[in-house]
Amino acid sequence: MSNESIIVLIAACSAVFGFTAWVGLIAVPAWQSYSRIWQRVAAVFLSLYAVVAFLVAGVALGALVVWFQA
């Protein structure tokens, strides 16, 4: 198995585990907290919005680390 294959496998596993954690720990409780459909959809959307913001911040921080190490 090449180094590139290992990196792709780790990235794929991380994505699956991260998505599963988001669904189990954030999306399901947010969905169950409200009774109306539009409130449930809004809560899940806003939690997804927050996850994307953290993802962008993490990618930016990682890019800075790579930039300054090169």
C-alpha contacts under 8 A as a table, 3 or more apart, distances in Angstrom:
res1	aa1	res2	aa2	distance
1	M	5	S	6.26
1	M	6	I	6.90
2	S	5	S	5.22
2	S	6	I	6.43
3	N	6	I	5.14
3	N	7	I	6.30
4	E	7	I	5.10
4	E	8	V	6.25
5	S	8	V	5.13
5	S	9	L	6.09
6	I	9	L	5.04
6	I	10	I	6.12
7	I	10	I	5.18
7	I	11	A	6.12
8	V	11	A	5.08
8	V	12	A	6.07
9	L	12	A	5.14
9	L	13	C	6.14
10	I	13	C	5.17
10	I	14	S	6.02
11	A	14	S	5.09
11	A	15	A	6.14
12	A	15	A	5.11
12	A	16	V	6.27
13	C	16	V	5.14
13	C	17	F	6.06
14	S	17	F	5.17
14	S	18	G	5.84
15	A	18	G	5.08
15	A	19	F	6.03
16	V	19	F	5.21
16	V	20	T	6.11
17	F	20	T	5.05
17	F	21	A	6.08
18	G	21	A	5.08
18	G	22	W	6.16
19	F	22	W	5.06
19	F	23	V	6.19
20	T	23	V	5.17
20	T	24	G	6.06
21	A	24	G	5.16
21	A	25	L	5.62
21	A	26	I	7.59
22	W	25	L	5.43
22	W	26	I	5.18
22	W	27	A	6.16
23	V	26	I	5.75
23	V	27	A	4.69
23	V	28	V	5.92
24	G	27	A	6.42
24	G	28	V	5.77
24	G	29	P	7.73
25	L	28	V	6.69
25	L	29	P	6.76
26	I	29	P	5.66
26	I	30	A	6.06
26	I	47	S	7.09
27	A	30	A	5.11
27	A	31	W	6.01
27	A	43	A	7.96
27	A	44	V	5.52
27	A	47	S	7.05
28	V	31	W	5.04
28	V	32	Q	6.17
29	P	32	Q	5.08
29	P	33	S	6.11
30	A	33	S	5.25
30	A	34	Y	7.36
30	A	40	R	6.89
30	A	43	A	5.75
30	A	44	V	6.16
30	A	47	S	7.97
31	W	34	Y	6.25
31	W	40	R	4.86
31	W	41	V	7.34
31	W	43	A	6.74
31	W	44	V	6.49
32	Q	35	S	7.35
32	Q	40	R	7.46
33	S	40	R	7.57
34	Y	37	I	7.86
34	Y	39	Q	6.10
34	Y	40	R	5.66
35	S	39	Q	7.23
35	S	40	R	7.08
36	R	39	Q	5.37
36	R	40	R	6.32
37	I	40	R	5.05
37	I	41	V	6.15
38	W	41	V	5.13
38	W	42	A	6.02
39	Q	42	A	5.04
39	Q	43	A	6.09
40	R	43	A	5.17
40	R	44	V	6.29
41	V	44	V	5.24
41	V	45	F	6.03
42	A	45	F	5.02
42	A	46	L	6.03
43	A	46	L	5.22
43	A	47	S	6.19
44	V	47	S	5.13
44	V	48	L	6.15
45	F	48	L	5.03
45	F	49	Y	6.06
46	L	49	Y	4.81
46	L	50	A	6.25
47	S	50	A	5.09
47	S	51	V	6.30
48	L	51	V	5.00
48	L	52	V	6.20
49	Y	52	V	5.21
49	Y	53	A	6.29
50	A	53	A	5.04
50	A	54	F	6.34
51	V	54	F	5.16
51	V	55	L	6.12
52	V	55	L	4.85
52	V	56	V	6.14
53	A	56	V	5.20
53	A	57	A	6.25
54	F	57	A	5.01
54	F	58	G	6.08
55	L	58	G	5.07
55	L	59	V	6.16
56	V	59	V	5.15
56	V	60	A	6.10
57	A	60	A	5.10
57	A	61	L	6.11
58	G	61	L	5.07
58	G	62	G	6.04
59	V	62	G	5.02
59	V	63	A	6.03
60	A	63	A	5.03
60	A	64	L	6.23
61	L	64	L	5.07
61	L	65	V	6.33
62	G	65	V	5.08
62	G	66	V	6.26
63	A	66	V	5.10
63	A	67	W	5.95
64	L	67	W	4.94
64	L	68	F	6.13
65	V	68	F	5.39
65	V	69	Q	6.11
66	V	69	Q	5.16
66	V	70	A	6.17
67	W	70	A	5.54
